[in-house]
Amino acid sequence: MICQECQQRPATLHFTKIVNGEKTEFHICEVCAQEKGDMFPGGINNFSIHHLLSGLLNNAEPGVNAFKVQQEAPLRCEKCGLTYAQFSKSGRFGCSNCYKAFEEKLDPLFRRVHGNTHHSGKVPERSGGAIKLKKEVDRLKEELRKRIEREEFEEAAKLRDRIRELEQQIAGL
């Protein structure tokens, strides 16, 4: 694909901009992107994953009055002294204790970014056996809970029976 600006060099940067539901795509080369840096907030060379995280942190609590937040005592890590404001600007923790110190602010962020606040991980293919069965039991228990909430008792009974089978298999290993 050729750059939309200069029509000479290959387009290496591809951007999608959505404003009021209207989608606009840009396909430009690096030279034109640097020249048009004002077109892309922060410029091309200034972008980093830390800026992305910082942007998410600043929008983590919609509807909160900025003046009100500044009036509260700054949230600070007891171990390294890093404040939440410093973290939200840099996107980096000062130490491992920062996770606990900023937990109340991080949970909504993690939920929004990852869909959950609990990391369940993956099971390697070759480890097999009991680990996979336990994960399947956990998944089925969650599905069982949802079926009971929706009063789908026949399906819930099938899930219950399947969970019992898997638990017996785990006990036999």
Salt bridges, closest charged atoms under 4 A:
GLU5 OE1 - LYS36 NZ 3.70
GLU25 OE2 - LYS23 NZ 3.53
GLU25 OE1 - HIS27 NE2 3.43
GLU61 OE2 - LYS105 NZ 3.49
GLU125 OE1 - LYS132 NZ 3.62
GLU136 OE2 - ARG139 NH2 2.71
GLU142 OE2 - ARG145 NH2 2.32
GLU143 OE2 - ARG147 NE 2.75
GLU143 OE2 - ARG150 NH2 3.87
GLU149 OE2 - ARG145 NH1 2.42
GLU152 OE1 - ARG147 NH1 2.95
GLU152 OE2 - ARG150 NE 3.37
GLU155 OE2 - LYS158 NZ 3.54
ASP161 OD1 - ARG160 NH2 3.07
GLU165 OE1 - ARG162 NH1 3.26
GLU167 OE2 - LYS141 NZ 3.38
